[in-house]
Amino acid sequence: LRIKKSDFCLWVGAFVGTLTLGVELGILLAVLASLLLIVFESVRPQISVLWHLPGSTVFQNVKQGDGRLVAGVLIVRVGASMYFANVAFIRDRLTSLLWLPPAGKFPRIR
């Protein structure tokens, strides 16, 4: 079972808030923190670089398996819809990804 750190922090915040502030204020605090987290995550969507798996028509995240980049092409998957609040982040991330090495083995990224 894998739980995101942000979800765990929300749970702890709700628990401590409920113990110290009471049920209503503790739950209100947790709901407000959850809404802020949702906004933050939608403004900074996950962007994955994809590469081609040899011998197939499949493109896969570079963090999984072995593959090859397509020469002269950057293929990405944006994990959310683009809208006014996140388009600058997406543009900046894509600009930074344009400095990838030429086609071939892709170095492991964080």
Number of C-alpha atoms within 10 A of each C-alpha: 2 4 7 7 9 11 12 11 13 17 14 13 17 23 16 14 19 18 12 11 13 12 14 10 15 18 17 14 17 21 14 11 15 17 11 12 15 11 11 13 13 17 20 17 17 13 15 15 19 21 27 18 17 11 7 7 7 11 17 19 18 21 16 10 9 14 21 17 22 14 10 9 11 17 15 16 12 12 12 14 10 15 11 7 13 17 15 14 14 19 11 10 14 15 10 10 13 10 9 11 13 13 14 12 13 17 10 8 7 4
